[in-house]
Amino acid sequence: MSKWQRLWGPVVAAFALVLLDPDLARAEPAVPVPPNGLLTDKGEGTLSAADRDFVTKVRLAGLWEIPAGEMAQRKSDSPRIRSIGKSISAQHVALDELTRTAARKLKIKLPDKPNADQQKWLAEMRDAEFEEFDQIYIDRLRAAHGKIFPAIASIRAGTRNDTVRRLAQQANQFVMTHLTLLESSNIVDYRALPTVPAPNATSAAPAAAARPAQPPAPVSNTPVILAALGGGLAAGALLTRQLLKGTRRGYRPRYYNG
């Protein structure tokens, strides 16, 4: 009996760990998973308009991506697309539960249906079949995840509220997984994605400041030399003028031997 206890003990502990943090089961070797359990979740800290908007957008994402994933499982002929749709839909169910829990704590009223753009995308998918459906499904979801990805990073970095901070970290882990799943279809039209803006002057400033200081330019001596030459010519002209004047008067300088 003790032998079986020794064998099953680690198995049960590992299973419990996965239940507490499912992301550990999906982590690649040597890739750290952010430990969500270290973040507080008390609803403490100032709640900004951006925080409220973020929680609402995470809710909206689930409201259209869950039915889109269900359509992918029914309408696609591709086993890969069906698998992607199943995974993303199921993961959004879990993320939606986290979002609604946070919203209740923060007293944020959430929408109960997709917005106008999301309803239009769902209508496109309903009207499409086979490969056309696959392309619309992958491109619409890939574009949507690309838009919310930087918004999540901004909230995670700057929110003052601990519940929003934790939700942002959890949402970021979901979105990173979904981006990878969608791109694994190998049909993402990357040319249609928004172009990354060029670095602005503010972001380039630290690089410029890091460059070593250039030595000061050598001071030119040309003006000094020209001034000295000018002064010498003027003195020479004055002396010549005095000598000529003295010669006309019969004057001979003391050093003249003629």
DRENDOVEX-768857 format. One record per residue (C-alpha): residue number from 1; residue in one letter; x, y, z. Coordinates in nm, 4 decimals. Layout:
+-------+-------+----------+----------+----------+
| ketor | lomar |       px |       py |       pz |
+-------+-------+----------+----------+----------+
|   NUM |     A |        X |        Y |        Z |
...
+-------+-------+----------+----------+----------+
***
This chain:
+-------+-------+----------+----------+----------+
| ketor | lomar |       px |       py |       pz |
+-------+-------+----------+----------+----------+
|     1 |     M |   0.0000 |   0.0000 |   0.0000 |
|     2 |     S |   0.2785 |   0.2397 |   0.0815 |
|     3 |     K |   0.4345 |   0.1629 |  -0.2580 |
|     4 |     W |   0.1188 |   0.2718 |  -0.4409 |
|     5 |     Q |   0.0992 |   0.5823 |  -0.2271 |
|     6 |     R |   0.4536 |   0.6718 |  -0.3280 |
|     7 |     L |   0.3654 |   0.6244 |  -0.6963 |
|     8 |     W |   0.0348 |   0.8118 |  -0.6950 |
|     9 |     G |   0.1427 |   1.0980 |  -0.4698 |
|    10 |     P |   0.3389 |   1.2903 |  -0.7385 |
|    11 |     V |   0.0695 |   1.2198 |  -0.9993 |
|    12 |     V |  -0.2078 |   1.3623 |  -0.7813 |
|    13 |     A |   0.0071 |   1.6644 |  -0.6917 |
|    14 |     A |   0.0811 |   1.7349 |  -1.0585 |
|    15 |     F |  -0.2869 |   1.7031 |  -1.1501 |
|    16 |     A |  -0.3856 |   1.9429 |  -0.8732 |
|    17 |     L |  -0.1240 |   2.1912 |  -0.9926 |
|    18 |     V |  -0.2669 |   2.1830 |  -1.3447 |
|    19 |     L |  -0.6164 |   2.2451 |  -1.2080 |
|    20 |     L |  -0.4921 |   2.5444 |  -1.0093 |
|    21 |     D |  -0.3072 |   2.6911 |  -1.3083 |
|    22 |     P |  -0.4030 |   2.5291 |  -1.6436 |
|    23 |     D |  -0.1452 |   2.7422 |  -1.8275 |
|    24 |     L |   0.1287 |   2.5212 |  -1.6847 |
|    25 |     A |   0.0012 |   2.2339 |  -1.8957 |
|    26 |     R |   0.0425 |   2.4431 |  -2.2130 |
|    27 |     A |   0.3811 |   2.5933 |  -2.1365 |
|    28 |     E |   0.6677 |   2.5004 |  -2.3628 |
|    29 |     P |   0.9880 |   2.3723 |  -2.2037 |
|    30 |     A |   1.1968 |   2.6503 |  -2.0488 |
|    31 |     V |   0.9246 |   2.9113 |  -2.1222 |
|    32 |     P |   0.8108 |   3.0767 |  -1.7971 |
|    33 |     V |   0.4397 |   3.1201 |  -1.7337 |
|    34 |     P |   0.3401 |   3.4362 |  -1.5417 |
|    35 |     P |   0.2280 |   3.3238 |  -1.1933 |
|    36 |     N |  -0.1199 |   3.4756 |  -1.1694 |
|    37 |     G |  -0.1500 |   3.3532 |  -0.8118 |
|    38 |     L |   0.1036 |   3.6120 |  -0.6973 |
|    39 |     L |  -0.1253 |   3.9001 |  -0.8005 |
|    40 |     T |  -0.3848 |   4.0349 |  -0.5586 |
|    41 |     D |  -0.7499 |   4.0477 |  -0.6633 |
|    42 |     K |  -0.9302 |   4.2645 |  -0.4100 |
|    43 |     G |  -1.0749 |   4.5315 |  -0.6376 |
|    44 |     E |  -0.8401 |   4.7830 |  -0.4785 |
|    45 |     G |  -0.7015 |   5.0865 |  -0.6562 |
|    46 |     T |  -0.8457 |   5.3620 |  -0.8724 |
|    47 |     L |  -1.0659 |   5.2318 |  -1.1555 |
|    48 |     S |  -1.0193 |   5.4433 |  -1.4682 |
|    49 |     A |  -1.2370 |   5.4800 |  -1.7769 |
|    50 |     A |  -0.9722 |   5.2851 |  -1.9692 |
|    51 |     D |  -1.0011 |   5.0011 |  -1.7170 |
|    52 |     R |  -1.3785 |   4.9842 |  -1.7630 |
|    53 |     D |  -1.3433 |   4.9919 |  -2.1398 |
|    54 |     F |  -1.0892 |   4.7101 |  -2.1263 |
|    55 |     V |  -1.3130 |   4.4799 |  -1.9200 |
|    56 |     T |  -1.6007 |   4.5527 |  -2.1598 |
|    57 |     K |  -1.3888 |   4.4713 |  -2.4661 |
|    58 |     V |  -1.2753 |   4.1389 |  -2.3220 |
|    59 |     R |  -1.6419 |   4.0515 |  -2.2674 |
|    60 |     L |  -1.7285 |   4.1557 |  -2.6249 |
|    61 |     A |  -1.4483 |   3.9394 |  -2.7626 |
|    62 |     G |  -1.6043 |   3.6310 |  -2.6077 |
|    63 |     L |  -1.9547 |   3.7197 |  -2.7258 |
|    64 |     W |  -1.8587 |   3.6779 |  -3.0919 |
|    65 |     E |  -1.5565 |   3.4467 |  -3.0837 |
|    66 |     I |  -1.7437 |   3.1714 |  -2.8974 |
|    67 |     P |  -2.0158 |   3.1392 |  -3.1676 |
|    68 |     A |  -1.7510 |   3.1868 |  -3.4408 |
|    69 |     G |  -1.5570 |   2.8906 |  -3.3028 |
|    70 |     E |  -1.8741 |   2.6837 |  -3.2898 |
|    71 |     M |  -1.9382 |   2.7662 |  -3.6572 |
|    72 |     A |  -1.5824 |   2.6633 |  -3.7425 |
|    73 |     Q |  -1.6484 |   2.3199 |  -3.5965 |
|    74 |     R |  -1.9637 |   2.2799 |  -3.8091 |
|    75 |     K |  -1.8797 |   2.4514 |  -4.1369 |
|    76 |     S |  -1.5096 |   2.3887 |  -4.2028 |
|    77 |     D |  -1.3811 |   2.0867 |  -4.3957 |
|    78 |     S |  -1.0333 |   2.1370 |  -4.2504 |
|    79 |     P |  -0.9519 |   1.9316 |  -3.9381 |
|    80 |     R |  -0.7009 |   2.2005 |  -3.8397 |
|    81 |     I |  -0.9578 |   2.4837 |  -3.8609 |
|    82 |     R |  -1.2119 |   2.2773 |  -3.6660 |
|    83 |     S |  -0.9533 |   2.2122 |  -3.3960 |
|    84 |     I |  -0.8589 |   2.5823 |  -3.3788 |
|    85 |     G |  -1.2239 |   2.6826 |  -3.3540 |
|    86 |     K |  -1.2898 |   2.4318 |  -3.0767 |
|    87 |     S |  -0.9873 |   2.5435 |  -2.8714 |
|    88 |     I |  -1.0501 |   2.9181 |  -2.9046 |
|    89 |     S |  -1.4222 |   2.8844 |  -2.8333 |
|    90 |     A |  -1.3634 |   2.6751 |  -2.5202 |
|    91 |     Q |  -1.0887 |   2.9065 |  -2.3940 |
|    92 |     H |  -1.3115 |   3.2107 |  -2.4422 |
|    93 |     V |  -1.5750 |   3.0439 |  -2.2244 |
|    94 |     A |  -1.3138 |   3.0265 |  -1.9473 |
|    95 |     L |  -1.1941 |   3.3842 |  -2.0088 |
|    96 |     D |  -1.5531 |   3.5097 |  -2.0123 |
|    97 |     E |  -1.6084 |   3.3610 |  -1.6671 |
|    98 |     L |  -1.2996 |   3.5412 |  -1.5371 |
|    99 |     T |  -1.4224 |   3.8644 |  -1.6960 |
|   100 |     R |  -1.7718 |   3.8449 |  -1.5480 |
|   101 |     T |  -1.6275 |   3.7684 |  -1.2058 |
|   102 |     A |  -1.4043 |   4.0766 |  -1.2263 |
|   103 |     A |  -1.6925 |   4.2919 |  -1.3511 |
|   104 |     R |  -1.9134 |   4.1907 |  -1.0584 |
|   105 |     K |  -1.6387 |   4.2806 |  -0.8151 |
|   106 |     L |  -1.5821 |   4.6181 |  -0.9828 |
|   107 |     K |  -1.9560 |   4.6851 |  -1.0455 |
|   108 |     I |  -1.9043 |   4.7181 |  -1.4221 |
|   109 |     K |  -2.2120 |   4.6553 |  -1.6362 |
|   110 |     L |  -2.1255 |   4.4284 |  -1.9279 |
|   111 |     P |  -2.2938 |   4.3935 |  -2.2698 |
|   112 |     D |  -2.4896 |   4.0780 |  -2.3494 |
|   113 |     K |  -2.4537 |   4.0752 |  -2.7294 |
|   114 |     P |  -2.1772 |   4.1476 |  -2.9839 |
|   115 |     N |  -2.1386 |   4.5004 |  -3.1210 |
|   116 |     A |  -2.2357 |   4.5969 |  -3.4770 |
|   117 |     D |  -1.8987 |   4.5124 |  -3.6350 |
|   118 |     Q |  -1.8827 |   4.1758 |  -3.4623 |
|   119 |     Q |  -2.2363 |   4.0891 |  -3.5734 |
|   120 |     K |  -2.1359 |   4.1731 |  -3.9317 |
|   121 |     W |  -1.8349 |   3.9408 |  -3.9088 |
|   122 |     L |  -2.0538 |   3.6601 |  -3.7790 |
|   123 |     A |  -2.2959 |   3.7189 |  -4.0677 |
|   124 |     E |  -2.0057 |   3.6915 |  -4.3147 |
|   125 |     M |  -1.9133 |   3.3550 |  -4.1652 |
|   126 |     R |  -2.2722 |   3.2290 |  -4.1770 |
|   127 |     D |  -2.2909 |   3.3149 |  -4.5484 |
|   128 |     A |  -1.9557 |   3.1533 |  -4.6364 |
|   129 |     E |  -1.8740 |   2.7892 |  -4.7015 |
|   130 |     F |  -1.5679 |   2.5658 |  -4.7050 |
|   131 |     E |  -1.2388 |   2.7428 |  -4.7885 |
|   132 |     E |  -1.4034 |   3.0861 |  -4.8038 |
|   133 |     F |  -1.5332 |   3.0339 |  -4.4517 |
|   134 |     D |  -1.1891 |   2.9232 |  -4.3321 |
|   135 |     Q |  -1.0247 |   3.2376 |  -4.4695 |
|   136 |     I |  -1.2855 |   3.4730 |  -4.3225 |
|   137 |     Y |  -1.2743 |   3.2999 |  -3.9838 |
|   138 |     I |  -0.8956 |   3.3066 |  -3.9552 |
|   139 |     D |  -0.8482 |   3.6601 |  -4.0903 |
|   140 |     R |  -1.1249 |   3.8174 |  -3.8807 |
|   141 |     L |  -1.0065 |   3.6601 |  -3.5566 |
|   142 |     R |  -0.6387 |   3.7255 |  -3.6291 |
|   143 |     A |  -0.7078 |   4.0950 |  -3.6970 |
|   144 |     A |  -0.9206 |   4.1275 |  -3.3830 |
|   145 |     H |  -0.6570 |   3.9660 |  -3.1612 |
|   146 |     G |  -0.3891 |   4.1880 |  -3.3124 |
|   147 |     K |  -0.5882 |   4.4983 |  -3.2171 |
|   148 |     I |  -0.6592 |   4.4031 |  -2.8568 |
|   149 |     F |  -0.3061 |   4.2725 |  -2.7926 |
|   150 |     P |  -0.1406 |   4.6185 |  -2.7487 |
|   151 |     A |  -0.4441 |   4.7416 |  -2.5508 |
|   152 |     I |  -0.3951 |   4.4594 |  -2.3009 |
|   153 |     A |  -0.0262 |   4.5459 |  -2.2648 |
|   154 |     S |  -0.1111 |   4.9114 |  -2.1980 |
|   155 |     I |  -0.3639 |   4.8244 |  -1.9269 |
|   156 |     R |  -0.1364 |   4.5636 |  -1.7686 |
|   157 |     A |   0.1463 |   4.8164 |  -1.7483 |
|   158 |     G |  -0.0492 |   5.1177 |  -1.6247 |
|   159 |     T |  -0.3683 |   5.0231 |  -1.4389 |
|   160 |     R |  -0.3949 |   5.1205 |  -1.0718 |
|   161 |     N |  -0.6576 |   4.8559 |  -0.9956 |
|   162 |     D |  -0.5369 |   4.5120 |  -0.8852 |
|   163 |     T |  -0.8369 |   4.3181 |  -1.0230 |
|   164 |     V |  -0.7998 |   4.4772 |  -1.3652 |
|   165 |     R |  -0.4253 |   4.4102 |  -1.3512 |
|   166 |     R |  -0.4838 |   4.0409 |  -1.2885 |
|   167 |     L |  -0.7501 |   4.0147 |  -1.5598 |
|   168 |     A |  -0.5172 |   4.1880 |  -1.8064 |
|   169 |     Q |  -0.2429 |   3.9370 |  -1.7329 |
|   170 |     Q |  -0.4832 |   3.6449 |  -1.7748 |
|   171 |     A |  -0.6267 |   3.7913 |  -2.0968 |
|   172 |     N |  -0.2758 |   3.8404 |  -2.2336 |
|   173 |     Q |  -0.2005 |   3.4701 |  -2.1878 |
|   174 |     F |  -0.5217 |   3.3750 |  -2.3698 |
|   175 |     V |  -0.4580 |   3.6169 |  -2.6566 |
|   176 |     M |  -0.1003 |   3.4975 |  -2.7061 |
|   177 |     T |  -0.2314 |   3.1393 |  -2.7297 |
|   178 |     H |  -0.5054 |   3.2388 |  -2.9744 |
|   179 |     L |  -0.2649 |   3.4297 |  -3.1991 |
|   180 |     T |  -0.0441 |   3.1220 |  -3.2174 |
|   181 |     L |  -0.3372 |   2.8890 |  -3.2865 |
|   182 |     L |  -0.4719 |   3.1105 |  -3.5658 |
|   183 |     E |  -0.1296 |   3.1447 |  -3.7263 |
|   184 |     S |  -0.0841 |   2.7658 |  -3.7149 |
|   185 |     S |  -0.3556 |   2.7459 |  -3.9842 |
|   186 |     N |  -0.0928 |   2.8760 |  -4.2313 |
|   187 |     I |  -0.3548 |   3.0833 |  -4.4146 |
|   188 |     V |  -0.3213 |   3.4162 |  -4.2294 |
|   189 |     D |  -0.2992 |   3.7036 |  -4.4794 |
|   190 |     Y |  -0.0181 |   3.8976 |  -4.3112 |
|   191 |     R |  -0.0202 |   4.1587 |  -4.5898 |
|   192 |     A |  -0.3660 |   4.2702 |  -4.4776 |
|   193 |     L |  -0.2539 |   4.3364 |  -4.1194 |
|   194 |     P |  -0.1920 |   4.6986 |  -4.0115 |
|   195 |     T |   0.1615 |   4.8188 |  -4.0709 |
|   196 |     V |   0.3660 |   4.8685 |  -3.7560 |
|   197 |     P |   0.4271 |   5.2441 |  -3.7153 |
|   198 |     A |   0.7817 |   5.3695 |  -3.7499 |
|   199 |     P |   0.9652 |   5.4696 |  -3.4302 |
|   200 |     N |   0.8971 |   5.8316 |  -3.3369 |
|   201 |     A |   1.1415 |   6.0921 |  -3.2103 |
|   202 |     T |   1.0596 |   6.0141 |  -2.8475 |
|   203 |     S |   1.1452 |   5.6463 |  -2.8780 |
|   204 |     A |   1.4613 |   5.7277 |  -3.0729 |
|   205 |     A |   1.5875 |   5.9785 |  -2.8160 |
|   206 |     P |   1.7374 |   5.7250 |  -2.5722 |
|   207 |     A |   1.9403 |   5.5682 |  -2.8524 |
|   208 |     A |   2.0746 |   5.9069 |  -2.9503 |
|   209 |     A |   2.1621 |   5.9871 |  -2.5916 |
|   210 |     A |   2.3490 |   5.6578 |  -2.5612 |
|   211 |     R |   2.5943 |   5.7485 |  -2.8367 |
|   212 |     P |   2.9421 |   5.8502 |  -2.7134 |
|   213 |     A |   3.0023 |   6.2227 |  -2.7012 |
|   214 |     Q |   3.1895 |   6.3577 |  -3.0026 |
|   215 |     P |   3.5124 |   6.5505 |  -2.9362 |
|   216 |     P |   3.4729 |   6.9260 |  -2.9757 |
|   217 |     A |   3.5596 |   7.0637 |  -3.3165 |
|   218 |     P |   3.9090 |   7.2140 |  -3.3332 |
|   219 |     V |   3.9195 |   7.5906 |  -3.3025 |
|   220 |     S |   4.0440 |   7.7492 |  -3.6215 |
|   221 |     N |   4.3476 |   7.9849 |  -3.5908 |
|   222 |     T |   4.2813 |   8.1419 |  -3.9304 |
|   223 |     P |   4.1190 |   8.4627 |  -3.7976 |
|   224 |     V |   4.4102 |   8.5186 |  -3.5574 |
|   225 |     I |   4.6660 |   8.4669 |  -3.8321 |
|   226 |     L |   4.4831 |   8.7016 |  -4.0677 |
|   227 |     A |   4.4603 |   8.9663 |  -3.7968 |
|   228 |     A |   4.8343 |   8.9379 |  -3.7281 |
|   229 |     L |   4.9168 |   8.9643 |  -4.0980 |
|   230 |     G |   4.6860 |   9.2631 |  -4.1326 |
|   231 |     G |   4.8491 |   9.4342 |  -3.8363 |
|   232 |     G |   5.1993 |   9.3639 |  -3.9724 |
|   233 |     L |   5.1143 |   9.5011 |  -4.3174 |
|   234 |     A |   4.9664 |   9.8126 |  -4.1639 |
|   235 |     A |   5.2762 |   9.8717 |  -3.9498 |
|   236 |     G |   5.5006 |   9.8116 |  -4.2490 |
|   237 |     A |   5.3073 |  10.0566 |  -4.4614 |
|   238 |     L |   5.3269 |  10.3207 |  -4.1891 |
|   239 |     L |   5.7044 |  10.2749 |  -4.1531 |
|   240 |     T |   5.7563 |  10.2935 |  -4.5281 |
|   241 |     R |   5.5535 |  10.6104 |  -4.5413 |
|   242 |     Q |   5.7661 |  10.7696 |  -4.2667 |
|   243 |     L |   6.0922 |  10.6752 |  -4.4411 |
|   244 |     L |   5.9805 |  10.8214 |  -4.7704 |
|   245 |     K |   5.8653 |  11.1376 |  -4.5972 |
|   246 |     G |   6.1999 |  11.1766 |  -4.4201 |
|   247 |     T |   6.3937 |  11.1211 |  -4.7463 |
|   248 |     R |   6.2109 |  11.4024 |  -4.9181 |
|   249 |     R |   6.3133 |  11.6354 |  -4.6355 |
|   250 |     G |   6.6819 |  11.5302 |  -4.6454 |
|   251 |     Y |   6.6438 |  11.3183 |  -4.3394 |
|   252 |     R |   6.8611 |  11.0094 |  -4.3005 |
|   253 |     P |   6.7920 |  10.7563 |  -4.0374 |
|   254 |     R |   7.0760 |  10.6841 |  -3.7954 |
|   255 |     Y |   7.1217 |  10.3286 |  -3.9210 |
|   256 |     Y |   7.1522 |  10.4417 |  -4.2876 |
|   257 |     N |   7.5155 |  10.4121 |  -4.4147 |
|   258 |     G |   7.4832 |  10.5541 |  -4.7653 |
+-------+-------+----------+----------+----------+
***
